[in-house]
């Protein structure tokens, strides 16, 4: 069973920064793509950033130039560095791991950006 644990969320003022971390544990034969999604109240869950087993990345248009996704394969950990945060970034952020037969999700971590 694969388990994902996120950390790093919290309260921050507009223009501030946060770094989210997600560590995968359990039986993992091959780690493929990992990513971050977010869901704000009343909205659908949306992709924020993703990274392959290599270093190829993609970002939502709303966060390009402000967020950076990276990974440490030795630690089975993916990071999301968030800079120049805006109130519209407020959401629950979820870590995602693409497994051999299914995707796995973390419980989420709250990010709140206040003006």
Secondary structure, 3 states (H helix, E strand, C coil): CCEEEEECCEEEECCCCEEEEEEEECCCCCCCCEEEEEECCCCCCEEEEEECCCCCEEECCCCCCCEEEEEEHHHCEEEEEECCCCHHHCEEEEEEEECCCCEEECCCEEEEEEC
